[in-house]
Amino acid sequence: MHKVYDKWPQLAREFFKMEYEPANLDNIDHIIFTGMGGSGAIGDTLSAILSKTKIHLYVVKGYHLPKTADSNTLVVTTSASGNTLETLTMLDSAKKAGCKVIAFSSGGKMEKYCTKNKIEHRNVPILNSPRASFPVYLYSILNVLGGIVPVRKNEIEESIRTLEHMQKQISSSNLDSNPSLDLAQWMSGVPMIYYPLGLQAAAIRFKNSLQENAKMHAIAEDIMEACHNGIVSWERPSNVQPILLRGRDDYVMTKKLWKVIKQYFEINKINYREVHSVKGTILSKIINMVYLLDYASIYHAVIRKTDPTPIQSIDFVKQKFR
Protein backbone atom coordinates (compact mmCIF):
# COMPACT_ATOMS: atom_id res chain seq x y z
CA MET A 1 0.00 0.00 0.00
CA HIS A 2 2.72 2.49 0.91
CA LYS A 3 4.32 2.08 -2.52
CA VAL A 4 1.09 3.28 -4.15
CA TYR A 5 0.84 6.20 -1.74
CA ASP A 6 4.40 7.23 -2.50
CA LYS A 7 3.31 7.59 -6.15
CA TRP A 8 0.24 9.76 -5.55
CA PRO A 9 1.67 12.92 -7.23
CA GLN A 10 2.87 10.86 -10.20
CA LEU A 11 -0.51 9.11 -10.47
CA ALA A 12 -2.40 12.40 -10.27
CA ARG A 13 -0.40 13.83 -13.16
CA GLU A 14 -0.57 10.63 -15.21
CA PHE A 15 -4.34 10.20 -14.99
CA PHE A 16 -5.16 13.85 -15.48
CA LYS A 17 -3.24 13.66 -18.77
CA MET A 18 -4.59 10.22 -19.71
CA GLU A 19 -6.21 10.19 -23.14
CA TYR A 20 -9.75 9.53 -21.96
CA GLU A 21 -12.55 10.60 -24.24
CA PRO A 22 -13.99 13.79 -22.72
CA ALA A 23 -17.65 13.79 -21.72
CA ASN A 24 -19.84 15.52 -24.30
CA LEU A 25 -22.82 16.56 -22.22
CA ASP A 26 -24.92 19.69 -22.77
CA ASN A 27 -27.69 21.45 -20.85
CA ILE A 28 -26.65 20.35 -17.36
CA ASP A 29 -28.10 22.38 -14.50
CA HIS A 30 -26.92 20.21 -11.61
CA ILE A 31 -24.85 17.12 -10.88
CA ILE A 32 -25.53 14.11 -8.68
CA PHE A 33 -22.50 12.08 -7.66
CA THR A 34 -23.02 8.60 -6.31
CA GLY A 35 -20.44 6.30 -4.78
CA MET A 36 -19.66 4.50 -1.54
CA GLY A 37 -16.54 4.27 0.63
CA GLY A 38 -13.41 5.41 -1.19
CA SER A 39 -15.51 6.35 -4.22
CA GLY A 40 -17.84 8.41 -2.05
CA ALA A 41 -14.89 10.43 -0.79
CA ILE A 42 -14.33 11.60 -4.36
CA GLY A 43 -17.88 12.95 -4.44
CA ASP A 44 -17.28 14.84 -1.20
CA THR A 45 -14.14 16.38 -2.70
CA LEU A 46 -15.90 17.42 -5.92
CA SER A 47 -18.73 18.90 -3.87
CA ALA A 48 -16.23 21.06 -1.96
CA ILE A 49 -14.57 22.18 -5.19
CA LEU A 50 -17.89 23.08 -6.82
CA SER A 51 -19.11 24.92 -3.72
CA LYS A 52 -16.98 27.80 -4.99
CA THR A 53 -18.90 27.84 -8.30
CA LYS A 54 -22.50 28.22 -9.47
CA ILE A 55 -22.80 24.49 -10.19
CA HIS A 56 -24.68 22.50 -7.56
CA LEU A 57 -23.43 18.98 -6.85
CA TYR A 58 -25.40 16.63 -4.62
CA VAL A 59 -23.61 13.58 -3.20
CA VAL A 60 -25.66 10.42 -2.67
CA LYS A 61 -24.30 7.51 -0.64
CA GLY A 62 -27.10 4.99 -0.82
CA TYR A 63 -29.87 3.66 -3.04
CA HIS A 64 -32.26 6.53 -3.71
CA LEU A 65 -32.03 9.05 -6.53
CA PRO A 66 -33.43 12.49 -5.55
CA LYS A 67 -36.85 13.30 -7.00
CA THR A 68 -35.35 16.42 -8.61
CA ALA A 69 -33.31 14.28 -11.04
CA ASP A 70 -34.37 14.79 -14.65
CA SER A 71 -33.05 15.11 -18.20
CA ASN A 72 -30.95 18.15 -17.21
CA THR A 73 -29.24 16.23 -14.41
CA LEU A 74 -25.83 14.66 -14.82
CA VAL A 75 -25.45 11.56 -12.66
CA VAL A 76 -21.83 10.52 -12.12
CA THR A 77 -21.60 6.97 -10.77
CA THR A 78 -18.28 5.71 -9.43
CA SER A 79 -17.42 2.24 -8.19
CA ALA A 80 -13.79 1.19 -8.27
CA SER A 81 -14.73 -2.50 -8.33
CA GLY A 82 -17.68 -1.94 -10.62
CA ASN A 83 -19.78 -4.18 -8.37
CA THR A 84 -21.00 -1.87 -5.59
CA LEU A 85 -24.69 -2.69 -5.08
CA GLU A 86 -25.80 0.79 -4.01
CA THR A 87 -24.07 2.46 -6.96
CA LEU A 88 -25.39 -0.06 -9.48
CA THR A 89 -28.91 0.60 -8.16
CA MET A 90 -28.41 4.34 -8.61
CA LEU A 91 -27.08 3.79 -12.13
CA ASP A 92 -30.24 1.92 -13.08
CA SER A 93 -32.46 4.57 -11.42
CA ALA A 94 -30.66 7.37 -13.30
CA LYS A 95 -31.21 5.60 -16.62
CA LYS A 96 -34.92 5.11 -15.89
CA ALA A 97 -35.28 8.77 -14.85
CA GLY A 98 -33.86 9.91 -18.18
CA CYS A 99 -30.80 11.56 -16.64
CA LYS A 100 -27.53 12.08 -18.45
CA VAL A 101 -25.15 9.50 -17.00
CA ILE A 102 -21.44 8.80 -17.00
CA ALA A 103 -19.85 5.97 -15.04
CA PHE A 104 -16.33 5.31 -13.78
CA SER A 105 -15.12 1.86 -12.70
CA SER A 106 -12.39 -0.70 -13.25
CA GLY A 107 -14.90 -2.92 -15.04
CA GLY A 108 -17.26 -5.34 -13.31
CA LYS A 109 -21.05 -5.23 -13.53
CA MET A 110 -21.03 -1.47 -14.02
CA GLU A 111 -19.09 -1.62 -17.28
CA LYS A 112 -21.31 -4.45 -18.56
CA TYR A 113 -24.46 -2.50 -17.69
CA CYS A 114 -23.16 0.62 -19.44
CA THR A 115 -22.16 -1.31 -22.55
CA LYS A 116 -25.55 -3.00 -22.74
CA ASN A 117 -27.48 0.25 -22.23
CA LYS A 118 -25.19 2.55 -24.27
CA ILE A 119 -24.20 4.66 -21.25
CA GLU A 120 -20.89 6.52 -21.22
CA HIS A 121 -18.28 4.63 -19.20
CA ARG A 122 -14.60 5.22 -18.50
CA ASN A 123 -12.39 2.39 -17.32
CA VAL A 124 -10.10 3.44 -14.45
CA PRO A 125 -7.81 0.90 -12.77
CA ILE A 126 -7.62 0.02 -9.07
CA LEU A 127 -4.16 0.24 -7.55
CA ASN A 128 -3.92 -1.85 -4.35
CA SER A 129 -7.38 -0.80 -3.11
CA PRO A 130 -10.11 1.75 -3.89
CA ARG A 131 -8.93 4.06 -1.08
CA ALA A 132 -5.31 3.94 -2.26
CA SER A 133 -6.56 4.74 -5.78
CA PHE A 134 -8.08 8.05 -4.69
CA PRO A 135 -5.96 10.35 -6.94
CA VAL A 136 -6.33 7.94 -9.87
CA TYR A 137 -10.11 8.32 -9.81
CA LEU A 138 -10.26 11.98 -8.77
CA TYR A 139 -7.94 13.22 -11.51
CA SER A 140 -9.46 10.89 -14.11
CA ILE A 141 -12.87 12.39 -13.34
CA LEU A 142 -11.48 15.93 -13.48
CA ASN A 143 -9.93 14.97 -16.82
CA VAL A 144 -13.13 13.56 -18.35
CA LEU A 145 -15.47 16.20 -16.91
CA GLY A 146 -13.19 19.11 -17.74
CA GLY A 147 -15.87 20.75 -19.87
CA ILE A 148 -18.41 20.53 -17.06
CA VAL A 149 -16.47 20.89 -13.81
CA PRO A 150 -14.93 24.40 -13.94
CA VAL A 151 -11.47 23.64 -12.54
CA ARG A 152 -8.75 25.43 -14.48
CA LYS A 153 -5.63 23.57 -15.60
CA ASN A 154 -3.40 25.88 -13.57
CA GLU A 155 -5.38 24.84 -10.47
CA ILE A 156 -4.81 21.19 -11.34
CA GLU A 157 -1.10 21.84 -11.82
CA GLU A 158 -0.91 23.69 -8.51
CA SER A 159 -2.52 20.76 -6.69
CA ILE A 160 -0.06 18.29 -8.21
CA ARG A 161 2.96 20.47 -7.41
CA THR A 162 1.85 20.74 -3.79
CA LEU A 163 1.35 16.96 -3.72
CA GLU A 164 4.93 16.53 -4.91
CA HIS A 165 6.14 18.76 -2.09
CA MET A 166 3.98 16.91 0.44
CA GLN A 167 5.29 13.56 -0.79
CA LYS A 168 8.83 14.52 0.21
CA GLN A 169 7.64 15.25 3.75
CA ILE A 170 5.40 12.25 4.46
CA SER A 171 6.60 9.36 2.27
CA SER A 172 7.97 6.12 3.69
CA SER A 173 11.47 7.19 2.64
CA ASN A 174 11.41 10.07 5.16
CA LEU A 175 11.19 9.05 8.80
CA ASP A 176 12.59 12.34 10.15
CA SER A 177 10.33 15.39 10.64
CA ASN A 178 7.45 13.52 9.02
CA PRO A 179 4.12 15.17 9.99
CA SER A 180 2.05 12.08 9.11
CA LEU A 181 4.24 9.81 11.21
CA ASP A 182 4.27 12.36 14.03
CA LEU A 183 0.46 12.43 14.12
CA ALA A 184 0.30 8.63 13.95
CA GLN A 185 2.66 8.30 16.93
CA TRP A 186 0.66 10.84 18.95
CA MET A 187 -2.65 9.00 18.54
CA SER A 188 -3.32 6.55 21.35
CA GLY A 189 -7.08 6.76 21.90
CA VAL A 190 -10.15 7.50 19.80
CA PRO A 191 -9.59 10.46 17.42
CA MET A 192 -12.25 13.18 17.43
CA ILE A 193 -11.75 14.97 14.11
CA TYR A 194 -13.07 18.55 14.13
CA TYR A 195 -13.42 20.37 10.81
CA PRO A 196 -14.90 23.52 9.25
CA LEU A 197 -17.45 22.99 6.47
CA GLY A 198 -14.94 23.49 3.64
CA LEU A 199 -12.75 20.63 4.89
CA GLN A 200 -15.53 18.12 5.52
CA ALA A 201 -14.31 15.92 2.67
CA ALA A 202 -10.86 15.57 4.27
CA ALA A 203 -12.32 14.91 7.72
CA ILE A 204 -14.74 12.19 6.61
CA ARG A 205 -11.99 10.63 4.52
CA PHE A 206 -9.61 10.60 7.54
CA LYS A 207 -12.26 8.95 9.71
CA ASN A 208 -12.86 6.30 7.06
CA SER A 209 -9.15 5.70 6.49
CA LEU A 210 -8.48 5.23 10.20
CA GLN A 211 -11.34 2.75 10.35
CA GLU A 212 -10.24 0.78 7.28
CA ASN A 213 -6.46 0.97 7.63
CA ALA A 214 -5.88 1.01 11.38
CA LYS A 215 -9.07 -0.93 12.24
CA MET A 216 -10.00 1.58 14.96
CA HIS A 217 -12.91 3.76 15.99
CA ALA A 218 -12.84 7.41 14.91
CA ILE A 219 -15.32 10.29 15.04
CA ALA A 220 -15.72 13.37 12.83
CA GLU A 221 -17.72 16.49 13.75
CA ASP A 222 -18.33 19.90 12.22
CA ILE A 223 -16.72 22.35 14.65
CA MET A 224 -19.60 24.84 14.43
CA GLU A 225 -22.21 22.20 15.25
CA ALA A 226 -20.03 20.62 17.93
CA CYS A 227 -20.03 23.89 19.85
CA HIS A 228 -23.82 23.53 20.27
CA ASN A 229 -23.71 19.96 21.58
CA GLY A 230 -20.57 17.82 21.27
CA ILE A 231 -18.35 20.16 23.25
CA VAL A 232 -20.22 19.16 26.43
CA SER A 233 -18.83 15.61 26.21
CA TRP A 234 -15.40 16.97 27.20
CA GLU A 235 -16.71 17.68 30.69
CA ARG A 236 -15.99 14.04 31.54
CA PRO A 237 -12.57 12.36 31.12
CA SER A 238 -12.17 9.86 28.28
CA ASN A 239 -9.62 8.40 25.89
CA VAL A 240 -10.91 10.58 23.02
CA GLN A 241 -8.28 12.83 21.39
CA PRO A 242 -9.24 16.03 19.52
CA ILE A 243 -7.64 16.71 16.12
CA LEU A 244 -8.38 20.13 14.59
CA LEU A 245 -8.35 20.36 10.79
CA ARG A 246 -7.74 23.97 9.84
CA GLY A 247 -7.74 25.78 6.52
CA ARG A 248 -5.08 28.40 5.80
CA ASP A 249 -7.78 30.95 5.06
CA ASP A 250 -10.72 29.82 7.17
CA TYR A 251 -13.67 32.20 7.48
CA VAL A 252 -12.99 34.94 10.04
CA MET A 253 -15.63 33.63 12.47
CA THR A 254 -14.19 30.12 12.16
CA LYS A 255 -10.75 31.47 13.09
CA LYS A 256 -12.23 33.10 16.19
CA LEU A 257 -13.94 29.85 17.12
CA TRP A 258 -10.70 27.86 16.79
CA LYS A 259 -9.08 30.24 19.31
CA VAL A 260 -11.92 29.69 21.76
CA ILE A 261 -11.83 25.90 21.34
CA LYS A 262 -8.07 25.79 21.85
CA GLN A 263 -8.42 27.94 24.96
CA TYR A 264 -11.08 25.57 26.29
CA PHE A 265 -8.86 22.52 25.73
CA GLU A 266 -5.86 24.22 27.31
CA ILE A 267 -7.80 25.34 30.41
CA ASN A 268 -9.14 21.82 30.84
CA LYS A 269 -5.74 20.21 30.13
CA ILE A 270 -7.02 18.31 27.10
CA ASN A 271 -4.18 17.47 24.73
CA TYR A 272 -5.00 18.20 21.08
CA ARG A 273 -3.34 18.37 17.68
CA GLU A 274 -3.80 20.75 14.77
CA VAL A 275 -3.42 19.88 11.08
CA HIS A 276 -3.20 22.89 8.75
CA SER A 277 -4.00 22.82 5.07
CA VAL A 278 -1.54 23.98 2.44
CA LYS A 279 -2.02 27.35 0.79
CA GLY A 280 -3.84 27.43 -2.53
CA THR A 281 -7.16 26.43 -4.06
CA ILE A 282 -9.73 24.23 -2.37
CA LEU A 283 -8.54 21.32 -4.56
CA SER A 284 -4.95 21.75 -3.32
CA LYS A 285 -6.11 22.07 0.27
CA ILE A 286 -8.24 18.93 0.27
CA ILE A 287 -6.04 16.58 -1.78
CA ASN A 288 -2.96 17.44 0.28
CA MET A 289 -4.78 17.10 3.58
CA VAL A 290 -6.19 13.74 2.46
CA TYR A 291 -2.67 12.68 1.50
CA LEU A 292 -1.16 13.65 4.86
CA LEU A 293 -3.99 12.14 6.90
CA ASP A 294 -4.26 8.93 4.87
CA TYR A 295 -0.56 8.32 5.36
CA ALA A 296 -1.01 8.95 9.10
CA SER A 297 -3.64 6.20 9.14
CA ILE A 298 -1.20 3.80 7.45
CA TYR A 299 1.62 4.64 9.86
CA HIS A 300 -0.77 4.20 12.77
CA ALA A 301 -1.77 0.79 11.45
CA VAL A 302 1.89 -0.24 11.38
CA ILE A 303 2.38 1.07 14.92
CA ARG A 304 -0.61 -1.07 15.99
CA LYS A 305 0.94 -4.04 14.16
CA THR A 306 -2.04 -4.10 11.82
CA ASP A 307 -2.01 -4.83 8.09
CA PRO A 308 -3.88 -1.85 6.57
CA THR A 309 -4.93 -3.61 3.38
CA PRO A 310 -7.40 -6.40 4.37
CA ILE A 311 -10.99 -5.34 5.13
CA GLN A 312 -12.49 -8.59 6.41
CA SER A 313 -15.54 -6.99 8.05
CA ILE A 314 -16.55 -5.22 4.83
CA ASP A 315 -16.05 -8.45 2.89
CA PHE A 316 -18.30 -10.25 5.39
CA VAL A 317 -21.10 -7.71 4.97
CA LYS A 318 -20.84 -7.77 1.17
CA GLN A 319 -21.02 -11.57 1.10
CA LYS A 320 -24.10 -11.67 3.35
CA PHE A 321 -25.91 -8.61 1.97
CA ARG A 322 -26.58 -8.98 -1.73
Secondary structure, 3 states (H helix, E strand, C coil): CHHHHHCHHHHHHHHHCCCCCCCCCCCCCEEEEECCCHHHHHHHHHHHHHCCCCCEEEEECCCCCCCCCCCCEEEEEEECCCCCHHHHHHHHHHHHCCCEEEEEECCHHHHHHHHHHCCEEEECCCCCCCCCCHHHHHHHHHHHCCCCCCCCHHHHHHHHHHHHHHHHHHCCCCCCCCHHHHHHHHCCCEEEEEECHHHHHHHHHHHHHHHHHCCCCCEEEEHHHHCCCHHHHHHCCCCEEEEEEECCCCCHHHHHHHHHHHHHHHHCCCCCEEEECCCCCHHHHHHHHHHHHHHHHHHHHHHCCCCCCCCHHHHHHHHHCC
